[in-house]
Amino acid sequence: MRLRPGGPAPGSRLPDQGGRPVDLEDLRRRRVVRYFGPRDDTPGCATEACQFDPALEEFAALGVEVLGVSGDDAAGHRSFRDGHGLRFRMLSDTGHRVAAAYGAFGERRRYGRPVTGVIHSASPSTRRGR
């Protein structure tokens, strides 16, 4: 099932960087920013993560939690968080099921060739402002 505008966020259970399960169903009534990256410590993923972290207090003041999601395992997320001093939770979506449900994983073009992977995009409301 793919996320539809105005519809409920897909439910699933993913482990965080400590291996603790996080039930995404429990987050449905909360305000959450989920960003999807291809792999920990890739240049784009590190840049994006390092831009969210300094704004955590602003997000918290608005009642919003930030969650990073990628196909890396818990140990990889721990290393990534420690190496960059990140404070938000990172979730392991090793099968990319959740990313696909959000429309953040699938076929895309890289250097003109079709590849399957994380789809980098901004929400329609973000794109309008550019």
Backbone as JSON Lines, residues from 0, in Angstrom:
{"i":0,"aa":"M","n":[0.84,-1.18,0.0],"ca":[0.0,0.0,0.0],"c":[0.88,1.24,0.0]}
{"i":1,"aa":"R","n":[0.58,2.19,-0.87],"ca":[1.36,3.41,-0.96],"c":[0.61,4.56,-0.3]}
{"i":2,"aa":"L","n":[1.33,5.44,0.34],"ca":[0.77,6.61,1.02],"c":[0.0,7.47,0.02]}
{"i":3,"aa":"R","n":[-1.18,7.88,0.41],"ca":[-1.99,8.77,-0.42],"c":[-2.16,10.1,0.3]}
{"i":4,"aa":"P","n":[-2.17,11.22,-0.44],"ca":[-2.36,12.52,0.21],"c":[-3.63,12.52,1.06]}
{"i":5,"aa":"G","n":[-3.47,12.95,2.3],"ca":[-4.61,13.01,3.21],"c":[-4.93,11.68,3.88]}
{"i":6,"aa":"G","n":[-4.29,10.6,3.44],"ca":[-4.55,9.28,4.01],"c":[-3.64,9.0,5.19]}
{"i":7,"aa":"P","n":[-3.9,7.92,5.91],"ca":[-3.07,7.59,7.06],"c":[-1.68,7.11,6.63]}
{"i":8,"aa":"A","n":[-0.7,7.42,7.44],"ca":[0.66,6.96,7.17],"c":[0.72,5.44,7.31]}
{"i":9,"aa":"P","n":[1.51,4.78,6.49],"ca":[1.62,3.32,6.57],"c":[2.15,2.89,7.94]}
{"i":10,"aa":"G","n":[1.59,1.83,8.46],"ca":[2.06,1.27,9.71],"c":[3.09,0.18,9.46]}
{"i":11,"aa":"S","n":[4.02,0.05,10.35],"ca":[5.02,-0.99,10.28],"c":[5.81,-0.94,11.57]}
{"i":12,"aa":"R","n":[6.64,-1.91,11.78],"ca":[7.49,-1.93,12.96],"c":[8.93,-2.02,12.47]}
{"i":13,"aa":"L","n":[9.73,-1.02,12.85],"ca":[11.13,-0.97,12.44],"c":[12.01,-0.81,13.67]}
{"i":14,"aa":"P","n":[13.19,-1.43,13.68],"ca":[14.1,-1.24,14.82],"c":[14.83,0.1,14.71]}
{"i":15,"aa":"D","n":[15.08,0.71,15.88],"ca":[15.87,1.93,15.89],"c":[17.35,1.59,16.04]}
{"i":16,"aa":"Q","n":[18.18,2.59,16.21],"ca":[19.63,2.39,16.27],"c":[20.07,1.51,17.45]}
{"i":17,"aa":"G","n":[19.23,1.37,18.46],"ca":[19.54,0.5,19.59],"c":[18.93,-0.89,19.44]}
{"i":18,"aa":"G","n":[18.27,-1.14,18.31],"ca":[17.6,-2.42,18.09],"c":[16.22,-2.49,18.7]}
{"i":19,"aa":"R","n":[15.76,-1.39,19.34],"ca":[14.42,-1.35,19.94],"c":[13.37,-1.16,18.85]}
{"i":20,"aa":"P","n":[12.3,-1.96,18.86],"ca":[11.27,-1.81,17.83],"c":[10.47,-0.51,18.01]}
{"i":21,"aa":"V","n":[10.22,0.16,16.92],"ca":[9.39,1.36,16.9],"c":[8.2,1.03,16.03]}
{"i":22,"aa":"D","n":[7.01,1.09,16.63],"ca":[5.78,0.8,15.9],"c":[5.28,2.08,15.26]}
{"i":23,"aa":"L","n":[5.37,2.17,13.94],"ca":[4.96,3.39,13.25],"c":[3.47,3.66,13.4]}
{"i":24,"aa":"E","n":[2.71,2.62,13.68],"ca":[1.28,2.78,13.95],"c":[1.07,3.7,15.16]}
{"i":25,"aa":"D","n":[1.94,3.58,16.17],"ca":[1.83,4.41,17.37],"c":[2.12,5.88,17.08]}
{"i":26,"aa":"L","n":[2.79,6.16,15.97],"ca":[3.15,7.54,15.64],"c":[2.09,8.25,14.82]}
{"i":27,"aa":"R","n":[1.06,7.55,14.42],"ca":[0.05,8.15,13.52],"c":[-0.63,9.38,14.09]}
{"i":28,"aa":"R","n":[-0.78,9.46,15.38],"ca":[-1.47,10.61,15.98],"c":[-0.5,11.7,16.43]}
{"i":29,"aa":"R","n":[0.77,11.52,16.09],"ca":[1.79,12.49,16.46],"c":[2.34,13.16,15.2]}
{"i":30,"aa":"R","n":[2.97,14.29,15.41],"ca":[3.59,14.99,14.29],"c":[5.03,14.5,14.15]}
{"i":31,"aa":"V","n":[5.33,13.93,12.98],"ca":[6.62,13.31,12.76],"c":[7.15,13.69,11.37]}
{"i":32,"aa":"V","n":[8.43,14.04,11.33],"ca":[9.13,14.2,10.05],"c":[9.94,12.93,9.86]}
{"i":33,"aa":"R","n":[9.68,12.24,8.78],"ca":[10.46,11.05,8.42],"c":[11.22,11.4,7.15]}
{"i":34,"aa":"Y","n":[12.52,11.28,7.22],"ca":[13.27,11.47,5.99],"c":[13.94,10.15,5.64]}
{"i":35,"aa":"F","n":[14.03,9.89,4.35],"ca":[14.56,8.62,3.85],"c":[15.87,8.88,3.13]}
{"i":36,"aa":"G","n":[16.89,8.11,3.49],"ca":[18.19,8.24,2.85],"c":[18.62,6.9,2.29]}
{"i":37,"aa":"P","n":[19.56,6.92,1.33],"ca":[19.99,5.68,0.71],"c":[20.85,4.82,1.62]}
{"i":38,"aa":"R","n":[21.8,5.43,2.3],"ca":[22.73,4.71,3.19],"c":[23.35,5.71,4.14]}
{"i":39,"aa":"D","n":[23.64,5.25,5.33],"ca":[24.37,6.09,6.28],"c":[25.74,6.41,5.71]}
{"i":40,"aa":"D","n":[26.19,7.59,6.0],"ca":[27.53,8.08,5.64],"c":[27.76,8.27,4.16]}
{"i":41,"aa":"T","n":[26.7,8.27,3.35],"ca":[26.87,8.75,1.98],"c":[26.83,10.27,2.06]}
{"i":42,"aa":"P","n":[27.46,10.98,1.14],"ca":[27.52,12.44,1.28],"c":[26.16,13.13,1.43]}
{"i":43,"aa":"G","n":[25.2,12.75,0.6],"ca":[23.88,13.38,0.67],"c":[23.16,13.07,1.97]}
{"i":44,"aa":"C","n":[23.25,11.81,2.4],"ca":[22.58,11.38,3.63],"c":[23.18,12.09,4.84]}
{"i":45,"aa":"A","n":[24.48,12.18,4.89],"ca":[25.15,12.85,6.01],"c":[24.79,14.33,6.04]}
{"i":46,"aa":"T","n":[24.78,14.97,4.88],"ca":[24.44,16.39,4.81],"c":[23.02,16.63,5.3]}
{"i":47,"aa":"E","n":[22.09,15.8,4.83],"ca":[20.7,15.95,5.23],"c":[20.53,15.74,6.73]}
{"i":48,"aa":"A","n":[21.11,14.67,7.26],"ca":[21.0,14.38,8.69],"c":[21.59,15.52,9.52]}
{"i":49,"aa":"C","n":[22.73,16.03,9.1],"ca":[23.39,17.09,9.85],"c":[22.65,18.42,9.77]}
{"i":50,"aa":"Q","n":[21.74,18.56,8.81],"ca":[20.91,19.75,8.75],"c":[19.69,19.63,9.66]}
{"i":51,"aa":"F","n":[19.19,18.43,9.88],"ca":[18.05,18.25,10.78],"c":[18.46,18.43,12.24]}
{"i":52,"aa":"D","n":[19.61,17.9,12.62],"ca":[19.98,17.85,14.02],"c":[20.01,19.21,14.71]}
{"i":53,"aa":"P","n":[20.61,20.25,14.14],"ca":[20.63,21.54,14.84],"c":[19.24,22.15,15.04]}
{"i":54,"aa":"A","n":[18.27,21.7,14.27],"ca":[16.91,22.25,14.37],"c":[16.0,21.42,15.28]}
{"i":55,"aa":"L","n":[16.55,20.41,15.98],"ca":[15.7,19.54,16.8],"c":[14.91,20.29,17.86]}
{"i":56,"aa":"E","n":[15.52,21.29,18.48],"ca":[14.8,22.05,19.5],"c":[13.62,22.8,18.89]}
{"i":57,"aa":"E","n":[13.8,23.34,17.68],"ca":[12.69,24.02,17.0],"c":[11.58,23.03,16.66]}
{"i":58,"aa":"F","n":[11.96,21.86,16.17],"ca":[10.96,20.83,15.88],"c":[10.23,20.43,17.16]}
{"i":59,"aa":"A","n":[10.97,20.21,18.23],"ca":[10.37,19.79,19.51],"c":[9.4,20.86,20.03]}
{"i":60,"aa":"A","n":[9.75,22.12,19.87],"ca":[8.86,23.2,20.32],"c":[7.54,23.19,19.56]}
{"i":61,"aa":"L","n":[7.55,22.64,18.36],"ca":[6.34,22.52,17.56],"c":[5.65,21.17,17.77]}
{"i":62,"aa":"G","n":[6.24,20.34,18.65],"ca":[5.66,19.02,18.92],"c":[5.94,18.02,17.81]}
{"i":63,"aa":"V","n":[7.07,18.18,17.1],"ca":[7.41,17.34,15.97],"c":[8.66,16.52,16.3]}
{"i":64,"aa":"E","n":[8.6,15.22,16.01],"ca":[9.76,14.34,16.17],"c":[10.37,14.08,14.8]}
{"i":65,"aa":"V","n":[11.69,14.04,14.73],"ca":[12.41,13.74,13.49],"c":[12.9,12.29,13.56]}
{"i":66,"aa":"L","n":[12.67,11.55,12.49],"ca":[13.15,10.17,12.37],"c":[13.86,10.01,11.03]}
{"i":67,"aa":"G","n":[15.06,9.48,11.07],"ca":[15.78,9.14,9.85],"c":[15.52,7.68,9.52]}
{"i":68,"aa":"V","n":[15.33,7.35,8.26],"ca":[15.04,5.98,7.85],"c":[15.93,5.61,6.67]}
{"i":69,"aa":"S","n":[16.61,4.47,6.77],"ca":[17.37,3.95,5.63],"c":[17.43,2.44,5.74]}
{"i":70,"aa":"G","n":[18.03,1.82,4.76],"ca":[18.16,0.37,4.74],"c":[19.29,-0.17,5.6]}
{"i":71,"aa":"D","n":[20.03,0.69,6.28],"ca":[21.12,0.24,7.14],"c":[20.59,-0.44,8.39]}
{"i":72,"aa":"D","n":[21.41,-1.3,8.99],"ca":[21.01,-1.98,10.22],"c":[21.27,-1.09,11.44]}
{"i":73,"aa":"A","n":[20.86,-1.57,12.61],"ca":[20.97,-0.79,13.84],"c":[22.42,-0.42,14.15]}
{"i":74,"aa":"A","n":[23.35,-1.35,13.96],"ca":[24.76,-1.06,14.25],"c":[25.29,0.05,13.34]}
{"i":75,"aa":"G","n":[24.9,0.02,12.07],"ca":[25.3,1.07,11.14],"c":[24.74,2.42,11.56]}
{"i":76,"aa":"H","n":[23.48,2.43,12.0],"ca":[22.86,3.68,12.47],"c":[23.56,4.21,13.71]}
{"i":77,"aa":"R","n":[23.91,3.33,14.65],"ca":[24.62,3.77,15.86],"c":[25.95,4.44,15.49]}
{"i":78,"aa":"S","n":[26.69,3.8,14.61],"ca":[27.97,4.34,14.18],"c":[27.8,5.7,13.49]}
{"i":79,"aa":"F","n":[26.81,5.79,12.62],"ca":[26.52,7.03,11.9],"c":[26.13,8.14,12.87]}
{"i":80,"aa":"R","n":[25.24,7.84,13.81],"ca":[24.82,8.85,14.79],"c":[25.99,9.31,15.64]}
{"i":81,"aa":"D","n":[26.77,8.36,16.14],"ca":[27.91,8.7,16.99],"c":[28.94,9.52,16.22]}
{"i":82,"aa":"G","n":[29.21,9.13,14.99],"ca":[30.21,9.82,14.18],"c":[29.84,11.25,13.83]}
{"i":83,"aa":"H","n":[28.55,11.54,13.77],"ca":[28.1,12.89,13.41],"c":[27.45,13.63,14.57]}
{"i":84,"aa":"G","n":[27.43,13.01,15.75],"ca":[26.82,13.65,16.92],"c":[25.33,13.88,16.77]}
{"i":85,"aa":"L","n":[24.65,12.99,16.08],"ca":[23.2,13.14,15.85],"c":[22.43,12.68,17.08]}
{"i":86,"aa":"R","n":[21.3,13.33,17.33],"ca":[20.51,13.04,18.52],"c":[19.14,12.42,18.24]}
{"i":87,"aa":"F","n":[18.7,12.42,16.99],"ca":[17.37,11.87,16.69],"c":[17.48,10.39,16.36]}
{"i":88,"aa":"R","n":[16.34,9.71,16.42],"ca":[16.31,8.26,16.17],"c":[16.45,7.96,14.68]}
{"i":89,"aa":"M","n":[17.13,6.85,14.43],"ca":[17.31,6.34,13.08],"c":[16.66,4.97,13.04]}
{"i":90,"aa":"L","n":[15.85,4.72,12.01],"ca":[15.13,3.46,11.89],"c":[15.67,2.64,10.72]}
{"i":91,"aa":"S","n":[15.74,1.32,10.93],"ca":[16.26,0.4,9.93],"c":[15.12,-0.19,9.1]}
{"i":92,"aa":"D","n":[15.1,0.16,7.84],"ca":[14.11,-0.34,6.88],"c":[14.87,-1.2,5.86]}
{"i":93,"aa":"T","n":[15.42,-2.32,6.34],"ca":[16.33,-3.12,5.53],"c":[15.7,-3.66,4.24]}
{"i":94,"aa":"G","n":[14.41,-3.89,4.22],"ca":[13.74,-4.36,3.01],"c":[13.15,-3.24,2.19]}
{"i":95,"aa":"H","n":[13.29,-1.99,2.65],"ca":[12.78,-0.79,1.97],"c":[11.26,-0.81,1.81]}
{"i":96,"aa":"R","n":[10.55,-1.62,2.62],"ca":[9.09,-1.69,2.54],"c":[8.44,-0.36,2.9]}
{"i":97,"aa":"V","n":[8.91,0.25,3.99],"ca":[8.3,1.5,4.44],"c":[8.64,2.62,3.46]}
{"i":98,"aa":"A","n":[9.89,2.69,3.01],"ca":[10.27,3.72,2.03],"c":[9.42,3.59,0.77]}
{"i":99,"aa":"A","n":[9.19,2.38,0.32],"ca":[8.35,2.17,-0.87],"c":[6.92,2.61,-0.62]}
{"i":100,"aa":"A","n":[6.4,2.34,0.58],"ca":[5.02,2.73,0.9],"c":[4.87,4.26,0.9]}
{"i":101,"aa":"Y","n":[5.94,4.97,1.25],"ca":[5.92,6.43,1.24],"c":[6.26,7.0,-0.14]}
{"i":102,"aa":"G","n":[6.54,6.14,-1.1],"ca":[6.92,6.62,-2.43],"c":[8.36,7.11,-2.48]}
{"i":103,"aa":"A","n":[9.16,6.7,-1.49],"ca":[10.55,7.15,-1.4],"c":[11.54,6.08,-1.86]}
{"i":104,"aa":"F","n":[11.06,4.98,-2.41],"ca":[11.93,3.93,-2.91],"c":[11.29,3.32,-4.14]}
{"i":105,"aa":"G","n":[12.06,3.16,-5.18],"ca":[11.55,2.56,-6.41],"c":[12.47,2.87,-7.56]}
{"i":106,"aa":"E","n":[11.95,2.79,-8.75],"ca":[12.76,3.05,-9.94],"c":[12.92,4.55,-10.13]}
{"i":107,"aa":"R","n":[14.14,4.93,-10.43],"ca":[14.48,6.32,-10.73],"c":[15.59,6.31,-11.76]}
{"i":108,"aa":"R","n":[16.01,7.47,-12.19],"ca":[17.08,7.56,-13.19],"c":[18.34,8.1,-12.5]}
{"i":109,"aa":"R","n":[19.45,7.46,-12.85],"ca":[20.74,7.92,-12.35],"c":[21.68,7.97,-13.54]}
{"i":110,"aa":"Y","n":[22.17,9.17,-13.83],"ca":[23.02,9.37,-15.0],"c":[22.34,8.86,-16.27]}
{"i":111,"aa":"G","n":[21.02,9.07,-16.32],"ca":[20.25,8.68,-17.49],"c":[19.82,7.23,-17.57]}
{"i":112,"aa":"R","n":[20.24,6.43,-16.6],"ca":[19.89,5.0,-16.61],"c":[18.92,4.69,-15.49]}
{"i":113,"aa":"P","n":[17.98,3.76,-15.74],"ca":[17.05,3.38,-14.67],"c":[17.76,2.55,-13.6]}
{"i":114,"aa":"V","n":[17.53,2.91,-12.35],"ca":[18.05,2.16,-11.2],"c":[16.94,2.1,-10.15]}
{"i":115,"aa":"T","n":[17.06,1.14,-9.25],"ca":[16.12,1.05,-8.14],"c":[16.84,1.52,-6.89]}
{"i":116,"aa":"G","n":[16.2,2.43,-6.16],"ca":[16.81,2.96,-4.95],"c":[15.95,4.03,-4.32]}
{"i":117,"aa":"V","n":[16.53,4.75,-3.38],"ca":[15.83,5.84,-2.7],"c":[15.59,6.96,-3.69]}
{"i":118,"aa":"I","n":[14.38,7.47,-3.69],"ca":[13.98,8.55,-4.58],"c":[14.09,9.85,-3.81]}
{"i":119,"aa":"H","n":[14.99,10.71,-4.23],"ca":[15.17,12.0,-3.57],"c":[14.15,12.98,-4.12]}
{"i":120,"aa":"S","n":[13.35,13.53,-3.24],"ca":[12.34,14.49,-3.68],"c":[11.93,15.34,-2.5]}
{"i":121,"aa":"A","n":[11.21,16.39,-2.8],"ca":[10.63,17.25,-1.78],"c":[9.13,17.15,-1.92]}
{"i":122,"aa":"S","n":[8.43,17.44,-0.84],"ca":[6.97,17.41,-0.91],"c":[6.49,18.49,-1.87]}
{"i":123,"aa":"P","n":[5.29,18.35,-2.44],"ca":[4.78,19.37,-3.35],"c":[4.76,20.75,-2.72]}
{"i":124,"aa":"S","n":[4.45,20.86,-1.43],"ca":[4.39,22.18,-0.8],"c":[5.78,22.79,-0.71]}
{"i":125,"aa":"T","n":[6.82,21.97,-0.56],"ca":[8.19,22.48,-0.51],"c":[8.62,22.95,-1.88]}
{"i":126,"aa":"R","n":[8.28,22.2,-2.92],"ca":[8.68,22.56,-4.27],"c":[8.04,23.87,-4.72]}
{"i":127,"aa":"R","n":[6.81,24.14,-4.28],"ca":[6.12,25.34,-4.7],"c":[6.88,26.59,-4.27]}
{"i":128,"aa":"G","n":[7.56,26.5,-3.14],"ca":[8.25,27.67,-2.61],"c":[9.56,27.98,-3.32]}
{"i":129,"aa":"R","n":[9.98,27.15,-4.22],"ca":[11.28,27.36,-4.9],"c":[11.12,28.11,-6.19]}
